């Protein structure tokens, strides 16, 4: 659809049998080749498994193809719910909410033609169930959130090394819990994000944390004023003035 609302066109209708994937839950990403890349949380071509896909198509809707069907191995991830990113190395990176060695989610990478698929990290005691995609920081590392337990913010290198939890959310002391959205890096180099629940009023928070895990603080507690929004579930964006703005589907209160 054009920015003025004209030219609305359906580029692809997912099939009822799920062979091309179904139930996409994340935004699309445009690759350096000009194609669009996305995920479906279910469906796929692996017989007997409905674990989701990575797909691609051209901007005119042509050339639809499955890049990867999840569930092709006992330790593969499944149920991807976050958007993909294309790293500075040209590969696609994403998360699955479930699956992996411990059954509680993965970080994966795949080339845009479907080759070189691999699990970068399987979550376990270090966190569980990422519901959002990743962000590549200005330092080249990957940053993300996960909602399992009370949730956390994490970082790791693109090859899976140097995994580190930057902040563990806590249901006590007014901290936020259950982040369901990814992070952004502000023009000040700080990471910013939201939690869908918790905070002083129980309606979620906006928080910040440095890339080394220091400087964590809650910037805003939703539910603080009458008719305030609550339960944000989408990423922040940074405005041209440096102010953080919330997308339309950020909150159930909008």
N, C-alpha and C positions, 0 to 999 in steps of 0.2 A: 504494500500500500504506500502511496506517496505521502509525503509529510502534510499535504493539504487535504488528505482523505480520499483523493481520487485514485483510480487505478487498482482498486482492491481485486486481488486474484488469489485463489487457492493454488499453492504450488504443488502440494502433495496430499492426497488422502490416504491415510494408513488403512490397510486392509483388515477385514473383520477376522481373518484367521491368524493375524499376528505374525505372519511369516516375514514381513518387512519391519517388524517392531510395532508396538502400540503403547499408548499412554506416555507421550512425551511430557516431561514435567519441568524442563529447563529451557533457557534461552538458547538461541543459535549463536554460533561464532563464525565469523568470516575468516577463512584461511588466507595465507599469502598467495595462494593460487586463484583466489577469487571465488572459490566454492564455499557453500555453507555447510557447517558441521553441527551435529546435535546428537542427543541421546534419547532413547526411549527407555522407560523404566521396566517395561515388560516386553514380551515377544522375542522374536529372533528366529534364526534358522537352525539352531542346535536341537536335534530331535529329542523330545521328551522333557525339555527344559524351557521355561518361559522366564528368562532372566534379564532381558533387555539387550539393547544394541547401541553401537555408535554408527551413525549414518552420515552420508553426504549427499548433496544435490547442488545443481547449479542454480544461480539466482533466478533463472526463468522456469525452474521446476524440472528441468530435464536432468538426465543422468543420475537419477536416484540409485544409490547403492548402499548396502550394508558394509561398513568398514570392519566391524567386529561384532560377533554375537557372543554375549557373555554366557558362562556356564559350560565352556568347552573343556574344562578340567576340574578336578576335585578341589583345587585351591583357587580357582578363578573367582573374581568378584561377580556380583550381580546386583540388580536394582540400582542403576545409576540415576540419581536425582539432581545432580548439579550440572551446571553448564561446563563445557569444555573451554580450555584455553590453548592457544598455540604458543609454545615456549620460544624463547629466543634461539633455540637450536632447531626450530622448524617442526618439532614433534608436537602431537596433541597430548594434553594431560587432563586427567579427570579423576573423579572419585566414585566409588560404589558404596551404597549404604550398608550392604550386606556382603556375605561371601568372603573369600580370602582364606588364608590358613586357619584363622580362628573364628571365621563366620560372622565377623562384626564390621566388615568393610575393608576397602583398599584404596590406595592411590595407584593409578595405572598410567601407562603411556602407550601410544600407538602412532605409527606413521600415517600420513593422510591417505595412503593406498592400502592400509590394513596390515602391512608388514611390521615386523619388529614389535609386536604387542608384548608387553611384559608388565608384571606386577612390580611396582616400585616399592610399595610398603603395604604390609598386611597389619591392620590394627589389632590390638588385643588388650593387654593390661595398660597400654599407653593411651587408651581412648577407644571409642567405639561409635560407629554409625554416623559418618559424615553425610549431611543432607545437602551440602552446598558444594560448589566448585572451588577451584583453587585460584590463587593469584600469584603471579611471578613478581617478586619485588625488584627494586632497582639494583639489588645486590645479586640477582640471578637465582635466589632461593625461592622455593614454593611455600606459600602460606595458606592456611585454611582453618576451618572450624569443624567441630563435631559435636553432636547433640547428646550422645549416649552418656548415661549417668547424669551429672549436672552439666557436662560439656567442657570443652577446652579450646584453646587456640594453639596451633602447632606450626612448626616449620620443618622443612627438610630440603636437602639438595635434590636436583633433578635426577641424580642417579640413586636416590634413596638413602644416601649417607647423611650423617649429622642430624638425624631426627631428634627434635627437642620440643617439649611442651612449654610454651611461653606463659600460659596462664591456665590454671584449673579453676573453673567457675565453682561457686559454693552456694548452696541454698540458704546459708546463714549470713548474717551481717549485711543484708541488703544487696548482695551481689546478684547479678543477672544469672540466669541458667538457660540451658537448651538453645544455643545459637543454631538457627536454621538457615542463616544467610552467610555468604562469603564476606571477605574483607576487602577494603580498599587501602591503598597507600596514599596518604595525603601529600601535598606538595612540601610538607615539613618532614617527610620521611617516616611519619608515625602511622601505625596501622589503626584503622577505625572499623567498627562493626556494630552489630546489634544482637541482642538476645531476645528470644520470643517470649520468655517468661522471667519471673524473678524481679529483683529490684525492690526498692522500698515499698512500692504500691502493688507489686505482683504482676504488673502489666508489661514487663520487659524493660530493656535499657538500651542506651547507646553508650559504647565504651571506646577507650583507646588504650593502646599498649605499644611500647617500642619494639623494634624488631629483635632486640636481645631479651625481651621478656620483662624489662624494667619499665617503670612509669605507668603501670596499669591504673586506670581510674574510670569510674562511671561518670559520663558527662551529662546524662539525662535519664531520669526515671519516668517512664510513661505512666499515665494515670494520675499525674500530679495536679491537674486542673480539671475543672468541669468540661465535659465534652472532649477531653483529650483522647488521642488515639491509644491503642494498646496492641500488644502481641505482634511486633514487627517480624516479618519473615522474608525480607528481601534486602539486598545490598544497599548501602548508601552510595551516593554519587557526590563528587565535590564540584561545587559551582565555581564559576569564573572568579568570584570574589573570595574563594577559599572557604565559603560556608558549606556545611554539609546539608544536602537535600535528600528527601526520601522519595523513592519512586511511588507510582500510584498504588501498586499492590503491596506496599511496605507493611500495611497494618490492616487488621480486621476492623479497625475503628474508622476507616475512611471509606 
